[in-house]
Amino acid sequence: MNIIKRKRGGVRNVVSKKELEIGTKIEKKEHGFSMAISRKIALDHIKEFPKYYTDKRYGLIIIEKKLRNKKR
């Protein structure tokens, strides 16, 4: 598993590199911000919930897929 270690306010965070890449792309597409801002937004989400985008039951990708299917 690839990880990125960052220090913010003296706290060390371990974040999945794959999760961050996926999140950055999603945030960029959804909001149209620069890659740097999209990455920061994704990082903030992942710090709160480590599998914010890819969790099999509650991740953003699955939730949005369920919502699209409901609209049909």
PDB file as gemmi writes it, atoms N, CA and C in Angstrom:
CRYST1    1.000    1.000    1.000  90.00  90.00  90.00 P 1                      
ATOM      1  N   MET A   1       0.841  -1.181   0.000  1.00  0.00           N  
ATOM      2  CA  MET A   1       0.000   0.000   0.000  1.00  0.00           C  
ATOM      3  C   MET A   1       0.882   1.239   0.000  1.00  0.00           C  
ATOM      4  N   ASN A   2       0.645   2.110  -0.952  1.00  0.00           N  
ATOM      5  CA  ASN A   2       1.376   3.366  -1.002  1.00  0.00           C  
ATOM      6  C   ASN A   2       0.781   4.339  -0.007  1.00  0.00           C  
ATOM      7  N   ILE A   3       1.629   5.025   0.709  1.00  0.00           N  
ATOM      8  CA  ILE A   3       1.147   6.002   1.675  1.00  0.00           C  
ATOM      9  C   ILE A   3       1.935   7.295   1.557  1.00  0.00           C  
ATOM     10  N   ILE A   4       1.300   8.346   1.956  1.00  0.00           N  
ATOM     11  CA  ILE A   4       1.941   9.650   2.020  1.00  0.00           C  
ATOM     12  C   ILE A   4       1.883  10.088   3.469  1.00  0.00           C  
ATOM     13  N   LYS A   5       2.983  10.536   3.989  1.00  0.00           N  
ATOM     14  CA  LYS A   5       2.992  11.008   5.374  1.00  0.00           C  
ATOM     15  C   LYS A   5       3.157  12.520   5.352  1.00  0.00           C  
ATOM     16  N   ARG A   6       2.272  13.187   5.997  1.00  0.00           N  
ATOM     17  CA  ARG A   6       2.308  14.647   6.054  1.00  0.00           C  
ATOM     18  C   ARG A   6       2.210  15.094   7.500  1.00  0.00           C  
ATOM     19  N   LYS A   7       2.842  16.202   7.790  1.00  0.00           N  
ATOM     20  CA  LYS A   7       2.724  16.787   9.123  1.00  0.00           C  
ATOM     21  C   LYS A   7       1.934  18.073   9.010  1.00  0.00           C  
ATOM     22  N   ARG A   8       0.873  18.155   9.771  1.00  0.00           N  
ATOM     23  CA  ARG A   8       0.068  19.377   9.839  1.00  0.00           C  
ATOM     24  C   ARG A   8      -0.151  19.691  11.301  1.00  0.00           C  
ATOM     25  N   GLY A   9       0.284  20.816  11.719  1.00  0.00           N  
ATOM     26  CA  GLY A   9       0.104  21.208  13.112  1.00  0.00           C  
ATOM     27  C   GLY A   9       0.766  20.227  14.073  1.00  0.00           C  
ATOM     28  N   GLY A  10       1.872  19.621  13.624  1.00  0.00           N  
ATOM     29  CA  GLY A  10       2.592  18.686  14.481  1.00  0.00           C  
ATOM     30  C   GLY A  10       1.980  17.292  14.528  1.00  0.00           C  
ATOM     31  N   VAL A  11       0.891  17.073  13.787  1.00  0.00           N  
ATOM     32  CA  VAL A  11       0.227  15.768  13.769  1.00  0.00           C  
ATOM     33  C   VAL A  11       0.627  15.041  12.494  1.00  0.00           C  
ATOM     34  N   ARG A  12       0.972  13.789  12.646  1.00  0.00           N  
ATOM     35  CA  ARG A  12       1.383  13.001  11.489  1.00  0.00           C  
ATOM     36  C   ARG A  12       0.182  12.230  10.948  1.00  0.00           C  
ATOM     37  N   ASN A  13      -0.072  12.371   9.671  1.00  0.00           N  
ATOM     38  CA  ASN A  13      -1.181  11.683   9.025  1.00  0.00           C  
ATOM     39  C   ASN A  13      -0.641  10.679   8.021  1.00  0.00           C  
ATOM     40  N   VAL A  14      -1.257   9.529   7.954  1.00  0.00           N  
ATOM     41  CA  VAL A  14      -0.910   8.525   6.956  1.00  0.00           C  
ATOM     42  C   VAL A  14      -2.112   8.389   6.029  1.00  0.00           C  
ATOM     43  N   VAL A  15      -1.871   8.626   4.753  1.00  0.00           N  
ATOM     44  CA  VAL A  15      -2.953   8.671   3.777  1.00  0.00           C  
ATOM     45  C   VAL A  15      -2.606   7.752   2.616  1.00  0.00           C  
ATOM     46  N   SER A  16      -3.578   7.008   2.136  1.00  0.00           N  
ATOM     47  CA  SER A  16      -3.390   6.154   0.969  1.00  0.00           C  
ATOM     48  C   SER A  16      -3.161   7.021  -0.261  1.00  0.00           C  
ATOM     49  N   LYS A  17      -2.083   6.779  -0.950  1.00  0.00           N  
ATOM     50  CA  LYS A  17      -1.775   7.548  -2.156  1.00  0.00           C  
ATOM     51  C   LYS A  17      -2.859   7.326  -3.214  1.00  0.00           C  
ATOM     52  N   LYS A  18      -3.317   6.085  -3.354  1.00  0.00           N  
ATOM     53  CA  LYS A  18      -4.358   5.774  -4.334  1.00  0.00           C  
ATOM     54  C   LYS A  18      -5.656   6.514  -4.007  1.00  0.00           C  
ATOM     55  N   GLU A  19      -6.030   6.507  -2.724  1.00  0.00           N  
ATOM     56  CA  GLU A  19      -7.246   7.200  -2.291  1.00  0.00           C  
ATOM     57  C   GLU A  19      -7.140   8.697  -2.598  1.00  0.00           C  
ATOM     58  N   LEU A  20      -5.975   9.267  -2.338  1.00  0.00           N  
ATOM     59  CA  LEU A  20      -5.767  10.693  -2.584  1.00  0.00           C  
ATOM     60  C   LEU A  20      -5.823  11.011  -4.086  1.00  0.00           C  
ATOM     61  N   GLU A  21      -5.263  10.153  -4.923  1.00  0.00           N  
ATOM     62  CA  GLU A  21      -5.318  10.371  -6.366  1.00  0.00           C  
ATOM     63  C   GLU A  21      -6.761  10.321  -6.874  1.00  0.00           C  
ATOM     64  N   ILE A  22      -7.504   9.321  -6.415  1.00  0.00           N  
ATOM     65  CA  ILE A  22      -8.908   9.186  -6.811  1.00  0.00           C  
ATOM     66  C   ILE A  22      -9.701  10.405  -6.339  1.00  0.00           C  
ATOM     67  N   GLY A  23      -9.511  10.773  -5.083  1.00  0.00           N  
ATOM     68  CA  GLY A  23     -10.224  11.913  -4.509  1.00  0.00           C  
ATOM     69  C   GLY A  23      -9.915  13.218  -5.212  1.00  0.00           C  
ATOM     70  N   THR A  24      -8.663  13.415  -5.559  1.00  0.00           N  
ATOM     71  CA  THR A  24      -8.261  14.644  -6.249  1.00  0.00           C  
ATOM     72  C   THR A  24      -8.963  14.748  -7.605  1.00  0.00           C  
ATOM     73  N   LYS A  25      -9.012  13.640  -8.342  1.00  0.00           N  
ATOM     74  CA  LYS A  25      -9.686  13.639  -9.643  1.00  0.00           C  
ATOM     75  C   LYS A  25     -11.185  13.917  -9.495  1.00  0.00           C  
ATOM     76  N   ILE A  26     -11.802  13.304  -8.499  1.00  0.00           N  
ATOM     77  CA  ILE A  26     -13.237  13.510  -8.273  1.00  0.00           C  
ATOM     78  C   ILE A  26     -13.528  14.960  -7.912  1.00  0.00           C  
ATOM     79  N   GLU A  27     -12.751  15.521  -6.986  1.00  0.00           N  
ATOM     80  CA  GLU A  27     -12.967  16.911  -6.566  1.00  0.00           C  
ATOM     81  C   GLU A  27     -12.714  17.877  -7.720  1.00  0.00           C  
ATOM     82  N   LYS A  28     -11.709  17.611  -8.531  1.00  0.00           N  
ATOM     83  CA  LYS A  28     -11.412  18.466  -9.691  1.00  0.00           C  
ATOM     84  C   LYS A  28     -12.592  18.459 -10.661  1.00  0.00           C  
ATOM     85  N   LYS A  29     -13.120  17.261 -10.930  1.00  0.00           N  
ATOM     86  CA  LYS A  29     -14.242  17.132 -11.863  1.00  0.00           C  
ATOM     87  C   LYS A  29     -15.504  17.783 -11.293  1.00  0.00           C  
ATOM     88  N   GLU A  30     -15.745  17.581 -10.015  1.00  0.00           N  
ATOM     89  CA  GLU A  30     -16.977  18.068  -9.385  1.00  0.00           C  
ATOM     90  C   GLU A  30     -17.001  19.588  -9.229  1.00  0.00           C  
ATOM     91  N   HIS A  31     -15.865  20.166  -8.834  1.00  0.00           N  
ATOM     92  CA  HIS A  31     -15.845  21.593  -8.504  1.00  0.00           C  
ATOM     93  C   HIS A  31     -15.085  22.458  -9.502  1.00  0.00           C  
ATOM     94  N   GLY A  32     -14.207  21.869 -10.307  1.00  0.00           N  
ATOM     95  CA  GLY A  32     -13.464  22.627 -11.295  1.00  0.00           C  
ATOM     96  C   GLY A  32     -12.328  23.465 -10.735  1.00  0.00           C  
ATOM     97  N   PHE A  33     -11.919  23.189  -9.510  1.00  0.00           N  
ATOM     98  CA  PHE A  33     -10.801  23.916  -8.912  1.00  0.00           C  
ATOM     99  C   PHE A  33      -9.481  23.431  -9.504  1.00  0.00           C  
ATOM    100  N   SER A  34      -8.408  24.121  -9.164  1.00  0.00           N  
ATOM    101  CA  SER A  34      -7.079  23.680  -9.584  1.00  0.00           C  
ATOM    102  C   SER A  34      -6.769  22.337  -8.928  1.00  0.00           C  
ATOM    103  N   MET A  35      -5.762  21.660  -9.447  1.00  0.00           N  
ATOM    104  CA  MET A  35      -5.367  20.367  -8.880  1.00  0.00           C  
ATOM    105  C   MET A  35      -4.918  20.530  -7.424  1.00  0.00           C  
ATOM    106  N   ALA A  36      -4.234  21.616  -7.120  1.00  0.00           N  
ATOM    107  CA  ALA A  36      -3.749  21.831  -5.752  1.00  0.00           C  
ATOM    108  C   ALA A  36      -4.916  21.986  -4.773  1.00  0.00           C  
ATOM    109  N   ILE A  37      -5.910  22.751  -5.144  1.00  0.00           N  
ATOM    110  CA  ILE A  37      -7.076  22.939  -4.267  1.00  0.00           C  
ATOM    111  C   ILE A  37      -7.876  21.646  -4.173  1.00  0.00           C  
ATOM    112  N   SER A  38      -8.049  20.966  -5.305  1.00  0.00           N  
ATOM    113  CA  SER A  38      -8.774  19.694  -5.304  1.00  0.00           C  
ATOM    114  C   SER A  38      -8.078  18.674  -4.414  1.00  0.00           C  
ATOM    115  N   ARG A  39      -6.758  18.657  -4.453  1.00  0.00           N  
ATOM    116  CA  ARG A  39      -5.971  17.741  -3.615  1.00  0.00           C  
ATOM    117  C   ARG A  39      -6.164  18.062  -2.134  1.00  0.00           C  
ATOM    118  N   LYS A  40      -6.183  19.343  -1.800  1.00  0.00           N  
ATOM    119  CA  LYS A  40      -6.378  19.735  -0.406  1.00  0.00           C  
ATOM    120  C   LYS A  40      -7.764  19.324   0.090  1.00  0.00           C  
ATOM    121  N   ILE A  41      -8.779  19.523  -0.742  1.00  0.00           N  
ATOM    122  CA  ILE A  41     -10.143  19.124  -0.375  1.00  0.00           C  
ATOM    123  C   ILE A  41     -10.197  17.613  -0.156  1.00  0.00           C  
ATOM    124  N   ALA A  42      -9.613  16.861  -1.092  1.00  0.00           N  
ATOM    125  CA  ALA A  42      -9.595  15.396  -0.970  1.00  0.00           C  
ATOM    126  C   ALA A  42      -8.848  14.981   0.300  1.00  0.00           C  
ATOM    127  N   LEU A  43      -7.740  15.602   0.585  1.00  0.00           N  
ATOM    128  CA  LEU A  43      -6.958  15.274   1.775  1.00  0.00           C  
ATOM    129  C   LEU A  43      -7.758  15.544   3.048  1.00  0.00           C  
ATOM    130  N   ASP A  44      -8.477  16.646   3.080  1.00  0.00           N  
ATOM    131  CA  ASP A  44      -9.314  16.957   4.244  1.00  0.00           C  
ATOM    132  C   ASP A  44     -10.386  15.889   4.447  1.00  0.00           C  
ATOM    133  N   HIS A  45     -11.023  15.444   3.358  1.00  0.00           N  
ATOM    134  CA  HIS A  45     -12.036  14.391   3.457  1.00  0.00           C  
ATOM    135  C   HIS A  45     -11.424  13.087   3.965  1.00  0.00           C  
ATOM    136  N   ILE A  46     -10.278  12.731   3.417  1.00  0.00           N  
ATOM    137  CA  ILE A  46      -9.631  11.464   3.761  1.00  0.00           C  
ATOM    138  C   ILE A  46      -9.129  11.467   5.197  1.00  0.00           C  
ATOM    139  N   LYS A  47      -8.709  12.621   5.688  1.00  0.00           N  
ATOM    140  CA  LYS A  47      -8.278  12.704   7.089  1.00  0.00           C  
ATOM    141  C   LYS A  47      -9.438  12.390   8.026  1.00  0.00           C  
ATOM    142  N   GLU A  48     -10.647  12.793   7.656  1.00  0.00           N  
ATOM    143  CA  GLU A  48     -11.837  12.528   8.473  1.00  0.00           C  
ATOM    144  C   GLU A  48     -12.285  11.073   8.358  1.00  0.00           C  
ATOM    145  N   PHE A  49     -12.250  10.544   7.133  1.00  0.00           N  
ATOM    146  CA  PHE A  49     -12.709   9.184   6.853  1.00  0.00           C  
ATOM    147  C   PHE A  49     -11.744   8.596   5.818  1.00  0.00           C  
ATOM    148  N   PRO A  50     -10.805   7.729   6.240  1.00  0.00           N  
ATOM    149  CA  PRO A  50      -9.718   7.270   5.367  1.00  0.00           C  
ATOM    150  C   PRO A  50     -10.132   6.669   4.022  1.00  0.00           C  
ATOM    151  N   LYS A  51     -11.309   6.102   3.914  1.00  0.00           N  
ATOM    152  CA  LYS A  51     -11.772   5.553   2.632  1.00  0.00           C  
ATOM    153  C   LYS A  51     -12.990   6.336   2.139  1.00  0.00           C  
ATOM    154  N   TYR A  52     -12.917   7.636   2.244  1.00  0.00           N  
ATOM    155  CA  TYR A  52     -14.022   8.527   1.886  1.00  0.00           C  
ATOM    156  C   TYR A  52     -14.544   8.271   0.474  1.00  0.00           C  
ATOM    157  N   TYR A  53     -13.666   7.967  -0.441  1.00  0.00           N  
ATOM    158  CA  TYR A  53     -14.070   7.798  -1.836  1.00  0.00           C  
ATOM    159  C   TYR A  53     -14.320   6.345  -2.218  1.00  0.00           C  
ATOM    160  N   THR A  54     -13.588   5.393  -1.647  1.00  0.00           N  
ATOM    161  CA  THR A  54     -13.620   4.016  -2.145  1.00  0.00           C  
ATOM    162  C   THR A  54     -14.238   2.988  -1.211  1.00  0.00           C  
ATOM    163  N   ASP A  55     -14.738   3.374  -0.061  1.00  0.00           N  
ATOM    164  CA  ASP A  55     -15.349   2.405   0.844  1.00  0.00           C  
ATOM    165  C   ASP A  55     -16.473   1.669   0.109  1.00  0.00           C  
ATOM    166  N   LYS A  56     -16.527   0.355   0.255  1.00  0.00           N  
ATOM    167  CA  LYS A  56     -17.480  -0.472  -0.498  1.00  0.00           C  
ATOM    168  C   LYS A  56     -18.941  -0.227  -0.113  1.00  0.00           C  
ATOM    169  N   ARG A  57     -19.195   0.258   1.083  1.00  0.00           N  
ATOM    170  CA  ARG A  57     -20.582   0.503   1.520  1.00  0.00           C  
ATOM    171  C   ARG A  57     -20.939   1.988   1.594  1.00  0.00           C  
ATOM    172  N   TYR A  58     -19.999   2.799   2.032  1.00  0.00           N  
ATOM    173  CA  TYR A  58     -20.323   4.201   2.318  1.00  0.00           C  
ATOM    174  C   TYR A  58     -19.483   5.217   1.547  1.00  0.00           C  
ATOM    175  N   GLY A  59     -18.625   4.768   0.664  1.00  0.00           N  
ATOM    176  CA  GLY A  59     -17.764   5.690  -0.075  1.00  0.00           C  
ATOM    177  C   GLY A  59     -18.537   6.531  -1.070  1.00  0.00           C  
ATOM    178  N   LEU A  60     -17.986   7.654  -1.407  1.00  0.00           N  
ATOM    179  CA  LEU A  60     -18.639   8.600  -2.321  1.00  0.00           C  
ATOM    180  C   LEU A  60     -18.960   7.969  -3.672  1.00  0.00           C  
ATOM    181  N   ILE A  61     -18.069   7.153  -4.184  1.00  0.00           N  
ATOM    182  CA  ILE A  61     -18.288   6.532  -5.489  1.00  0.00           C  
ATOM    183  C   ILE A  61     -19.533   5.650  -5.455  1.00  0.00           C  
ATOM    184  N   ILE A  62     -19.670   4.823  -4.434  1.00  0.00           N  
ATOM    185  CA  ILE A  62     -20.824   3.918  -4.312  1.00  0.00           C  
ATOM    186  C   ILE A  62     -22.112   4.708  -4.086  1.00  0.00           C  
ATOM    187  N   ILE A  63     -22.069   5.692  -3.214  1.00  0.00           N  
ATOM    188  CA  ILE A  63     -23.263   6.496  -2.908  1.00  0.00           C  
ATOM    189  C   ILE A  63     -23.767   7.195  -4.172  1.00  0.00           C  
ATOM    190  N   GLU A  64     -22.860   7.810  -4.926  1.00  0.00           N  
ATOM    191  CA  GLU A  64     -23.280   8.498  -6.147  1.00  0.00           C  
ATOM    192  C   GLU A  64     -23.821   7.520  -7.186  1.00  0.00           C  
ATOM    193  N   LYS A  65     -23.235   6.342  -7.255  1.00  0.00           N  
ATOM    194  CA  LYS A  65     -23.731   5.321  -8.177  1.00  0.00           C  
ATOM    195  C   LYS A  65     -25.159   4.903  -7.806  1.00  0.00           C  
ATOM    196  N   LYS A  66     -25.410   4.711  -6.517  1.00  0.00           N  
ATOM    197  CA  LYS A  66     -26.751   4.348  -6.052  1.00  0.00           C  
ATOM    198  C   LYS A  66     -27.758   5.454  -6.367  1.00  0.00           C  
ATOM    199  N   LEU A  67     -27.346   6.701  -6.187  1.00  0.00           N  
ATOM    200  CA  LEU A  67     -28.243   7.820  -6.478  1.00  0.00           C  
ATOM    201  C   LEU A  67     -28.562   7.896  -7.973  1.00  0.00           C  
ATOM    202  N   ARG A  68     -27.581   7.661  -8.823  1.00  0.00           N  
ATOM    203  CA  ARG A  68     -27.833   7.674 -10.267  1.00  0.00           C  
ATOM    204  C   ARG A  68     -28.813   6.569 -10.662  1.00  0.00           C  
ATOM    205  N   ASN A  69     -28.651   5.394 -10.059  1.00  0.00           N  
ATOM    206  CA  ASN A  69     -29.539   4.265 -10.364  1.00  0.00           C  
ATOM    207  C   ASN A  69     -30.962   4.534  -9.883  1.00  0.00           C  
ATOM    208  N   LYS A  70     -31.079   5.246  -8.786  1.00  0.00           N  
ATOM    209  CA  LYS A  70     -32.401   5.583  -8.247  1.00  0.00           C  
ATOM    210  C   LYS A  70     -33.171   6.523  -9.170  1.00  0.00           C  
ATOM    211  N   LYS A  71     -32.465   7.416  -9.845  1.00  0.00           N  
ATOM    212  CA  LYS A  71     -33.095   8.404 -10.716  1.00  0.00           C  
ATOM    213  C   LYS A  71     -33.675   7.756 -11.978  1.00  0.00           C  
ATOM    214  N   ARG A  72     -33.196   6.589 -12.341  1.00  0.00           N  
ATOM    215  CA  ARG A  72     -33.649   5.931 -13.581  1.00  0.00           C  
ATOM    216  C   ARG A  72     -35.022   5.397 -13.468  1.00  0.00           C  
TER     217      ARG A  72                                                      
END                                                                             
